[in-house]
Amino acid sequence: MRCPFCGAEDTSVVDSRISEEGARIRRRRRCVECEKRFTTYETVELRFPQVIKQDGNRVEFNREKLYTSFARALHKRPVPIGQVDAAIERILQKLLGSGVQEISSRTIGEWVMQELYSLDKVAYIRFASVYRSFEDVGDFQEVIREVQSSPQNGDGPSS
């Protein structure tokens, strides 16, 4: 760490403390050359992969779009917010854990469908109707048959 006072590159850590929430480390440092003290903070920088849209464009991952998708599908459905937050967190962890720099919007959409399937079948069908661009009533009937014929263990849809 470079000293902000004299520009020397040799500094030593005098004290380190973790913040209450554990997301940040406060370090008290001392410059070896001018002996002045200063404080630095370290935080984790999470980088989500770029999302490749169906038209080939690349965009930054937008967490709000994920929340909006769940909110629309689950509108007026009896699903506790804690379960919704947990589902969204699982998707975020998959994204971060994937280790990829780019991911298709289709993959994210499939993850959303899996989570909605286990949360609420009506919400799953709502989302599927938009996501898969249903053309007619037959498309709805097909997905309803899929939901009705699957085991009740919530394993998820067959894609």
N, CA, C and O of each residue as an XYZ file, in Angstrom:
636
protein
N       0.852     -1.172      0.000
C       0.000      0.000      0.000
C       0.894      1.229      0.000
O       1.816      1.331      0.809
N       0.629      2.146     -0.890
C       1.414      3.369     -1.020
C       0.978      4.382      0.046
O      -0.216      4.549      0.297
N       1.943      5.047      0.662
C       1.670      6.072      1.675
C       1.031      7.280      1.004
O       1.570      7.786      0.020
N      -0.122      7.763      1.518
C      -0.776      8.922      0.907
C      -0.038     10.235      1.193
O      -0.319     11.253      0.561
N       0.897     10.213      2.135
C       1.600     11.435      2.512
C       2.896     11.631      1.729
O       3.138     12.703      1.176
N       3.733     10.582      1.687
C       5.033     10.729      1.026
C       5.163      9.885     -0.241
O       6.127     10.048     -0.990
N       4.219      8.996     -0.490
C       4.243      8.179     -1.700
C       5.096      6.928     -1.602
O       5.213      6.180     -2.573
N       5.696      6.690     -0.439
C       6.525      5.499     -0.275
C       5.662      4.245     -0.404
O       4.495      4.234     -0.012
N       6.257      3.193     -0.959
C       5.503      1.955     -1.166
C       5.617      0.987      0.008
O       4.922     -0.029      0.040
N       6.459      1.283      0.944
C       6.674      0.370      2.070
C       5.907      0.861      3.294
O       6.311      1.822      3.948
N       4.798      0.192      3.594
C       4.012      0.511      4.786
C       3.787     -0.778      5.569
O       3.864     -1.873      5.013
N       3.513     -0.641      6.850
C       3.241     -1.825      7.669
C       1.878     -1.680      8.325
O       1.413     -0.578      8.615
N       1.252     -2.834      8.551
C      -0.061     -2.862      9.188
C       0.147     -2.864     10.692
O       0.829     -3.737     11.228
N      -0.445     -1.877     11.380
C      -0.327     -1.752     12.827
C      -1.473     -2.489     13.517
O      -1.277     -3.114     14.559
N      -2.685     -2.412     12.924
C      -3.873     -3.012     13.541
C      -4.879     -3.357     12.440
O      -5.033     -2.612     11.473
N      -5.559     -4.493     12.600
C      -6.625     -4.895     11.675
C      -7.863     -5.244     12.472
O      -7.785     -5.925     13.495
N      -9.006     -4.774     12.001
C     -10.279     -5.088     12.651
C     -11.334     -5.389     11.608
O     -11.409     -4.722     10.576
N     -12.138     -6.382     11.875
C     -13.249     -6.748     10.992
C     -14.476     -5.975     11.439
O     -14.746     -5.866     12.635
N     -15.220     -5.438     10.481
C     -16.434     -4.679     10.810
C     -17.478     -5.600     11.432
O     -17.374     -6.823     11.336
N     -18.481     -5.008     12.067
C     -19.515     -5.774     12.756
C     -20.192     -6.780     11.843
O     -20.435     -7.919     12.240
N     -20.501     -6.359     10.610
C     -21.190     -7.254      9.684
C     -20.233     -8.216      8.982
O     -20.676     -9.126      8.282
N     -18.931     -8.024      9.162
C     -17.942     -8.942      8.615
C     -17.655     -8.757      7.137
O     -16.974     -9.587      6.535
N     -18.158     -7.689      6.542
C     -17.988     -7.490      5.111
C     -16.821     -6.572      4.776
O     -16.515     -6.360      3.603
N     -16.169     -6.028      5.798
C     -15.116     -5.058      5.559
C     -14.041     -5.188      6.630
O     -14.336     -5.487      7.787
N     -12.799     -4.962      6.235
C     -11.682     -4.978      7.182
C     -11.075     -3.583      7.221
O     -10.764     -2.985      6.191
N     -10.916     -3.087      8.444
C     -10.279     -1.779      8.657
C      -8.844     -2.053      9.070
O      -8.592     -2.796     10.019
N      -7.892     -1.441      8.342
C      -6.473     -1.626      8.664
C      -5.849     -0.278      8.997
O      -5.976      0.686      8.242
N      -5.184     -0.229     10.122
C      -4.419      0.952     10.528
C      -2.999      0.692     10.059
O      -2.405     -0.325     10.417
N      -2.445      1.600      9.262
C      -1.127      1.409      8.667
C      -0.167      2.522      9.087
O      -0.574      3.616      9.477
N       1.136      2.193      8.991
C       2.184      3.159      9.293
C       3.203      3.111      8.171
O       3.648      2.047      7.742
N       3.558      4.304      7.711
C       4.564      4.409      6.652
C       5.948      4.190      7.265
O       6.277      4.789      8.289
N       6.742      3.348      6.649
C       8.085      3.051      7.146
C       9.015      4.258      6.947
O       9.944      4.459      7.729
N       8.768      5.051      5.913
C       9.653      6.188      5.613
C       9.317      7.423      6.442
O      10.180      7.934      7.157
N       8.059      7.922      6.361
C       7.721      9.173      7.059
C       7.064      8.925      8.422
O       6.861      9.863      9.193
N       6.738      7.689      8.713
C       6.158      7.231      9.977
C       4.773      7.794     10.282
O       4.302      7.694     11.415
N       4.116      8.384      9.283
C       2.733      8.839      9.486
C       1.810      7.631      9.405
O       2.114      6.623      8.766
N       0.671      7.771     10.079
C      -0.311      6.686     10.111
C      -1.525      7.053      9.278
O      -1.890      8.223      9.158
N      -2.144      6.023      8.702
C      -3.373      6.217      7.931
C      -4.205      4.942      7.985
O      -3.712      3.881      8.365
N      -5.456      5.057      7.604
C      -6.389      3.932      7.669
C      -6.831      3.538      6.266
O      -7.109      4.392      5.425
N      -6.890      2.228      6.028
C      -7.430      1.716      4.767
C      -8.562      0.748      5.089
O      -8.630      0.188      6.183
N      -9.442      0.566      4.121
C     -10.556     -0.368      4.267
C     -10.527     -1.344      3.104
O     -10.301     -0.954      1.958
N     -10.755     -2.608      3.404
C     -10.810     -3.635      2.362
C     -12.225     -4.191      2.310
O     -12.817     -4.525      3.336
N     -12.750     -4.282      1.103
C     -14.049     -4.915      0.893
C     -13.941     -5.875     -0.283
O     -13.075     -5.720     -1.145
N     -14.807     -6.845     -0.313
C     -14.835     -7.801     -1.401
C     -15.564     -7.175     -2.577
O     -16.635     -6.590     -2.414
N     -14.988     -7.299     -3.750
C     -15.641     -6.818     -4.955
C     -16.166     -8.033     -5.712
O     -15.392     -8.847     -6.216
N     -17.475     -8.143     -5.783
C     -18.096     -9.254     -6.484
C     -18.372     -8.845     -7.926
O     -19.011     -7.825     -8.185
N     -17.889     -9.642     -8.843
C     -18.098     -9.361    -10.259
C     -19.014    -10.435    -10.840
O     -18.654    -11.608    -10.934
N     -20.196     -9.999    -11.221
C     -21.113    -10.916    -11.876
C     -20.718    -11.006    -13.346
O     -20.171    -10.058    -13.909
N     -21.000    -12.155    -13.965
C     -20.670    -12.281    -15.385
C     -21.533    -11.364    -16.254
O     -22.616    -10.945    -15.845
N     -21.049    -11.064    -17.433
C     -21.844    -10.336    -18.422
C     -22.936    -11.282    -18.910
O     -22.733    -12.494    -18.983
N     -24.088    -10.720    -19.241
C     -25.210    -11.523    -19.720
C     -25.290    -11.369    -21.233
O     -25.327    -10.259    -21.764
N     -25.317    -12.520    -21.918
C     -25.457    -12.515    -23.369
C     -26.939    -12.678    -23.682
O     -27.533    -13.725    -23.425
N     -27.523    -11.626    -24.239
C     -28.942    -11.630    -24.572
C     -29.174    -12.500    -25.808
O     -28.226    -12.892    -26.488
N     -30.450    -12.798    -26.094
C     -30.782    -13.646    -27.232
C     -30.339    -13.044    -28.566
O     -30.056    -13.780    -29.512
N     -30.278    -11.723    -28.650
C     -29.856    -11.079    -29.897
C     -28.332    -10.969    -30.012
O     -27.819    -10.404    -30.978
N     -27.606    -11.515    -29.015
C     -26.147    -11.509    -29.043
C     -25.511    -10.336    -28.320
O     -24.300    -10.335    -28.102
N     -26.298     -9.340    -27.944
C     -25.753     -8.202    -27.196
C     -25.328     -8.647    -25.807
O     -25.901     -9.570    -25.229
N     -24.321     -7.978    -25.287
C     -23.843     -8.258    -23.937
C     -24.185     -7.078    -23.046
O     -23.971     -5.922    -23.411
N     -24.722     -7.388    -21.863
C     -25.091     -6.349    -20.905
C     -24.588     -6.748    -19.528
O     -24.332     -7.922    -19.263
N     -24.450     -5.761    -18.658
C     -24.087     -6.039    -17.272
C     -25.237     -6.780    -16.597
O     -26.403     -6.506    -16.881
N     -24.920     -7.710    -15.711
C     -25.962     -8.391    -14.949
C     -26.675     -7.359    -14.096
O     -26.041     -6.523    -13.450
N     -28.001     -7.424    -14.099
C     -28.810     -6.478    -13.340
C     -29.643     -7.250    -12.323
O     -30.603     -7.938    -12.672
N     -29.258     -7.120    -11.074
C     -29.937     -7.811     -9.984
C     -31.414     -7.420     -9.912
O     -32.262     -8.246     -9.577
N     -31.714     -6.173    -10.222
C     -33.103     -5.693    -10.157
C     -34.005     -6.429    -11.135
O     -35.174     -6.667    -10.834
N     -33.484     -6.791    -12.295
C     -34.287     -7.545    -13.262
C     -34.680     -8.903    -12.700
O     -35.780     -9.395    -12.953
N     -33.782     -9.502    -11.940
C     -34.071    -10.788    -11.311
C     -35.199    -10.630    -10.294
O     -36.138    -11.426    -10.277
N     -35.109     -9.607     -9.450
C     -36.161     -9.344     -8.463
C     -37.495     -9.061     -9.151
O     -38.543     -9.534     -8.709
N     -37.448     -8.282    -10.240
C     -38.669     -7.942    -10.960
C     -39.321     -9.184    -11.558
O     -40.545     -9.315    -11.533
N     -38.522    -10.086    -12.090
C     -39.060    -11.328    -12.661
C     -39.810    -12.127    -11.608
O     -40.913    -12.616    -11.853
N     -39.204    -12.256    -10.439
C     -39.864    -12.989     -9.362
C     -41.123    -12.265     -8.902
O     -42.160    -12.891     -8.682
N     -41.031    -10.951     -8.760
C     -42.183    -10.176     -8.279
C     -43.364    -10.294     -9.227
O     -44.499    -10.444     -8.774
N     -43.131    -10.230    -10.510
C     -44.222    -10.339    -11.490
C     -44.838    -11.730    -11.471
O     -46.061    -11.876    -11.477
N     -43.992    -12.746    -11.449
C     -44.509    -14.119    -11.469
C     -45.265    -14.457    -10.189
O     -46.239    -15.209    -10.216
N     -44.816    -13.899     -9.072
C     -45.402    -14.237     -7.773
C     -46.445    -13.227     -7.298
O     -46.889    -13.285     -6.151
N     -46.836    -12.302     -8.178
C     -47.818    -11.283     -7.806
C     -49.092    -11.927     -7.250
O     -49.723    -12.752     -7.911
N     -49.455    -11.541     -6.040
C     -50.648    -12.027     -5.336
C     -50.635    -13.532     -5.082
O     -51.692    -14.156     -4.988
N     -49.452    -14.111     -4.971
C     -49.313    -15.530     -4.639
C     -48.855    -15.642     -3.185
O     -48.128    -14.780     -2.693
N     -49.284    -16.710     -2.493
C     -48.985    -16.861     -1.058
C     -47.590    -17.438     -0.782
O     -47.459    -18.491     -0.158
N     -46.561    -16.744     -1.248
C     -45.194    -17.219     -1.039
C     -44.483    -16.224     -0.123
O     -44.393    -15.040     -0.447
N     -43.976    -16.700      1.022
C     -43.281    -15.802      1.956
C     -42.051    -15.157      1.320
O     -41.322    -15.797      0.562
N     -41.837    -13.905      1.634
C     -40.718    -13.145      1.067
C     -39.376    -13.794      1.397
O     -38.433    -13.697      0.612
N     -39.284    -14.446      2.535
C     -38.039    -15.125      2.904
C     -37.683    -16.231      1.927
O     -36.511    -16.430      1.610
N     -38.691    -16.952      1.449
C     -38.438    -18.015      0.468
C     -38.029    -17.433     -0.884
O     -37.192    -18.001     -1.586
N     -38.622    -16.307     -1.237
C     -38.266    -15.635     -2.489
C     -36.824    -15.143     -2.409
O     -36.043    -15.344     -3.339
N     -36.472    -14.500     -1.299
C     -35.102    -14.015     -1.119
C     -34.099    -15.160     -1.173
O     -33.023    -15.018     -1.755
N     -34.445    -16.293     -0.570
C     -33.547    -17.458     -0.586
C     -33.371    -17.982     -2.011
O     -32.266    -18.360     -2.401
N     -34.448    -18.007     -2.784
C     -34.370    -18.472     -4.175
C     -33.479    -17.548     -4.997
O     -32.643    -18.010     -5.773
N     -33.659    -16.256     -4.826
C     -32.837    -15.288     -5.555
C     -31.381    -15.423     -5.136
O     -30.484    -15.356     -5.976
N     -31.143    -15.611     -3.856
C     -29.776    -15.780     -3.366
C     -29.127    -17.029     -3.966
O     -27.937    -17.012     -4.279
N     -29.895    -18.111     -4.130
C     -29.345    -19.323     -4.751
C     -28.915    -19.041     -6.195
O     -27.876    -19.525     -6.644
N     -29.711    -18.266     -6.906
C     -29.358    -17.922     -8.284
C     -28.106    -17.052     -8.303
O     -27.212    -17.274     -9.120
N     -28.032    -16.072     -7.417
C     -26.845    -15.207     -7.354
C     -25.594    -16.018     -7.033
O     -24.529    -15.772     -7.599
N     -25.722    -16.986     -6.122
C     -24.586    -17.827     -5.772
C     -24.158    -18.706     -6.943
O     -22.966    -18.934     -7.150
N     -25.141    -19.203     -7.716
C     -24.802    -19.973     -8.918
C     -24.026    -19.106     -9.900
O     -23.044    -19.549    -10.496
N     -24.477    -17.865    -10.061
C     -23.799    -16.947    -10.976
C     -22.358    -16.695    -10.538
O     -21.425    -16.800    -11.333
N     -22.199    -16.364     -9.265
C     -20.856    -16.078     -8.750
C     -19.988    -17.334     -8.744
O     -18.796    -17.280     -9.046
N     -20.595    -18.451     -8.399
C     -19.855    -19.709     -8.313
C     -19.512    -20.318     -9.656
O     -18.655    -21.198     -9.739
N     -20.169    -19.863    -10.704
C     -19.924    -20.437    -12.029
C     -18.499    -20.142    -12.513
O     -17.914    -20.929    -13.257
N     -17.959    -19.025    -12.091
C     -16.600    -18.671    -12.482
C     -16.467    -18.234    -13.930
O     -15.352    -18.065    -14.423
N     -17.591    -18.047    -14.623
C     -17.538    -17.639    -16.024
C     -17.601    -16.116    -16.129
O     -18.079    -15.439    -15.219
N     -17.120    -15.599    -17.234
C     -17.160    -14.156    -17.465
C     -18.426    -13.748    -18.203
O     -18.857    -12.597    -18.127
N     -19.025    -14.708    -18.923
C     -20.248    -14.446    -19.669
C     -21.206    -15.616    -19.473
O     -20.794    -16.769    -19.342
N     -22.493    -15.285    -19.456
C     -23.515    -16.322    -19.300
C     -24.729    -15.906    -20.123
O     -25.036    -14.719    -20.236
N     -25.410    -16.884    -20.690
C     -26.563    -16.550    -21.535
C     -27.775    -16.209    -20.663
O     -27.954    -16.749    -19.571
N     -28.585    -15.310    -21.176
C     -29.813    -14.959    -20.461
C     -30.726    -16.178    -20.360
O     -31.514    -16.289    -19.421
N     -30.622    -17.090    -21.321
C     -31.425    -18.312    -21.302
C     -31.085    -19.167    -20.079
O     -31.981    -19.729    -19.449
N     -29.818    -19.266    -19.747
C     -29.396    -20.049    -18.570
C     -29.985    -19.444    -17.302
O     -30.501    -20.163    -16.447
N     -29.907    -18.133    -17.184
C     -30.467    -17.469    -16.003
C     -31.972    -17.688    -15.954
O     -32.527    -17.947    -14.886
N     -32.636    -17.586    -17.098
C     -34.079    -17.822    -17.159
C     -34.447    -19.227    -16.727
O     -35.459    -19.421    -16.054
N     -33.643    -20.210    -17.103
C     -33.907    -21.600    -16.691
C     -33.751    -21.749    -15.175
O     -34.520    -22.468    -14.538
N     -32.759    -21.070    -14.601
C     -32.583    -21.118    -13.146
C     -33.784    -20.495    -12.443
O     -34.245    -21.004    -11.421
N     -34.290    -19.390    -12.995
C     -35.474    -18.748    -12.421
C     -36.657    -19.709    -12.483
O     -37.411    -19.835    -11.518
N     -36.817    -20.380    -13.612
C     -37.934    -21.324    -13.750
C     -37.826    -22.461    -12.734
O     -38.832    -22.866    -12.150
N     -36.628    -22.972    -12.521
C     -36.445    -24.043    -11.532
C     -36.844    -23.581    -10.135
O     -37.518    -24.299     -9.396
N     -36.418    -22.375     -9.788
C     -36.751    -21.853     -8.458
C     -38.256    -21.605     -8.317
O     -38.846    -21.930     -7.287
N     -38.873    -21.034     -9.349
C     -40.315    -20.779     -9.297
C     -41.104    -22.075     -9.235
O     -42.142    -22.146     -8.578
N     -40.611    -23.099     -9.918
C     -41.284    -24.401     -9.904
C     -41.385    -24.936     -8.480
O     -42.415    -25.478     -8.079
N     -40.312    -24.776     -7.732
C     -40.336    -25.291     -6.359
C     -41.078    -24.360     -5.406
O     -41.537    -24.806     -4.355
N     -41.205    -23.081     -5.744
C     -41.908    -22.132     -4.874
C     -43.415    -22.157     -5.080
O     -44.181    -22.237     -4.119
N     -43.838    -22.088     -6.352
C     -45.265    -21.932     -6.627
C     -45.515    -22.295     -8.088
O     -44.956    -21.674     -8.991
N     -46.358    -23.303     -8.316
C     -46.605    -23.793     -9.678
C     -47.304    -22.747    -10.547
O     -47.029    -22.666    -11.745
N     -48.191    -21.955     -9.977
C     -48.876    -20.920    -10.759
C     -47.864    -19.869    -11.214
O     -47.896    -19.433    -12.365
N     -46.982    -19.469    -10.329
C     -45.946    -18.496    -10.687
C     -45.035    -19.074    -11.769
O     -44.616    -18.367    -12.686
N     -44.737    -20.356    -11.650
C     -43.920    -21.031    -12.667
C     -44.596    -20.942    -14.033
O     -43.942    -20.622    -15.026
N     -45.888    -21.218    -14.093
C     -46.617    -21.178    -15.361
C     -46.675    -19.745    -15.898
O     -46.527    -19.528    -17.101
N     -46.888    -18.773    -15.016
C     -46.884    -17.365    -15.441
C     -45.562    -17.000    -16.100
O     -45.524    -16.432    -17.192
N     -44.487    -17.337    -15.413
C     -43.158    -16.996    -15.932
C     -42.896    -17.731    -17.244
O     -42.395    -17.146    -18.204
N     -43.237    -19.016    -17.276
C     -43.007    -19.816    -18.481
C     -43.765    -19.251    -19.673
O     -43.269    -19.295    -20.798
N     -44.950    -18.725    -19.442
C     -45.751    -18.201    -20.550
C     -45.070    -17.013    -21.226
O     -45.159    -16.851    -22.443
N     -44.400    -16.196    -20.445
C     -43.684    -15.054    -21.010
C     -42.313    -15.498    -21.525
O     -41.910    -15.140    -22.632
N     -41.615    -16.268    -20.722
C     -40.249    -16.687    -21.040
C     -40.200    -17.528    -22.311
O     -39.309    -17.366    -23.145
N     -41.168    -18.427    -22.444
C     -41.197    -19.309    -23.623
C     -42.088    -18.764    -24.736
O     -42.309    -19.440    -25.741
N     -42.595    -17.558    -24.565
C     -43.430    -16.886    -25.570
C     -44.584    -17.771    -26.045
O     -44.677    -18.103    -27.227
N     -45.453    -18.145    -25.121
C     -46.594    -18.974    -25.482
C     -47.401    -18.300    -26.587
O     -47.651    -17.096    -26.551
N     -47.796    -19.093    -27.555
C     -48.552    -18.586    -28.699
C     -50.055    -18.793    -28.548
O     -50.851    -17.968    -28.997
N     -50.440    -19.905    -27.909
C     -51.868    -20.197    -27.794
C     -52.143    -21.008    -26.530
O     -51.238    -21.291    -25.745
N     -53.408    -21.372    -26.353
C     -53.847    -22.101    -25.167
C     -53.156    -23.458    -25.070
O     -52.920    -23.954    -23.968
N     -52.836    -24.053    -26.193
C     -52.164    -25.359    -26.197
C     -50.833    -25.324    -25.470
O     -50.457    -26.294    -24.812
N     -50.113    -24.206    -25.584
C     -48.839    -24.077    -24.877
C     -49.060    -24.096    -23.360
O     -48.295    -24.712    -22.617
N     -50.119    -23.410    -22.917
C     -50.460    -23.422    -21.493
C     -50.821    -24.830    -21.045
O     -50.369    -25.295    -19.999
N     -51.641    -25.504    -21.847
C     -52.088    -26.849    -21.487
C     -50.907    -27.805    -21.360
O     -50.882    -28.655    -20.470
N     -49.950    -27.666    -22.233
C     -48.766    -28.529    -22.190
C     -47.989    -28.346    -20.884
O     -47.589    -29.326    -20.257
N     -47.780    -27.108    -20.479
C     -47.035    -26.845    -19.247
C     -47.856    -27.272    -18.030
O     -47.296    -27.778    -17.058
N     -49.159    -27.077    -18.072
C     -50.012    -27.513    -16.960
C     -49.946    -29.031    -16.824
O     -49.868    -29.549    -15.710
N     -49.978    -29.752    -17.953
C     -49.842    -31.220    -17.894
C     -48.490    -31.604    -17.294
O     -48.402    -32.538    -16.497
N     -47.450    -30.887    -17.676
C     -46.104    -31.139    -17.146
C     -46.088    -30.986    -15.629
O     -45.516    -31.813    -14.919
N     -46.718    -29.924    -15.140
C     -46.753    -29.661    -13.698
C     -47.590    -30.721    -12.989
O     -47.201    -31.203    -11.925
N     -48.728    -31.089    -13.561
C     -49.619    -32.062    -12.934
C     -49.028    -33.463    -12.920
O     -49.274    -34.232    -11.991
N     -48.255    -33.799    -13.938
C     -47.726    -35.159    -14.021
C     -46.412    -35.345    -13.275
O     -45.971    -36.477    -13.073
N     -45.786    -34.257    -12.869
C     -44.499    -34.381    -12.171
C     -44.716    -34.759    -10.716
O     -45.768    -34.469    -10.146
N     -43.714    -35.410    -10.106
C     -43.818    -35.752     -8.688
C     -43.912    -34.479     -7.848
O     -43.446    -33.419     -8.266
N     -44.499    -34.584     -6.696
C     -44.722    -33.440     -5.823
C     -43.489    -33.028     -5.038
O     -43.599    -32.197     -4.137
N     -42.332    -33.571     -5.341
C     -41.135    -33.243     -4.563
C     -40.467    -31.951     -4.986
O     -39.491    -31.536     -4.362
N     -40.969    -31.297     -6.040
C     -40.435    -29.991     -6.412
C     -39.070    -30.018     -7.041
O     -38.317    -29.052     -6.927
N     -38.727    -31.128     -7.718
C     -37.420    -31.230     -8.349
C     -37.192    -30.208     -9.439
O     -36.053    -29.842     -9.726
N     -38.262    -29.750    -10.043
C     -38.120    -28.742    -11.079
C     -38.621    -29.240    -12.406
O     -38.902    -30.426    -12.578
N     -38.731    -28.334    -13.335
C     -39.272    -28.677    -14.646
C     -38.258    -29.436    -15.488
O     -37.050    -29.340    -15.275
N     -38.767    -30.177    -16.430
C     -37.865    -30.807    -17.392
C     -37.740    -29.862    -18.561
O     -38.726    -29.575    -19.240
N     -36.541    -29.376    -18.803
C     -36.336    -28.366    -19.840
C     -35.862    -28.987    -21.114
O     -35.637    -28.282    -22.098
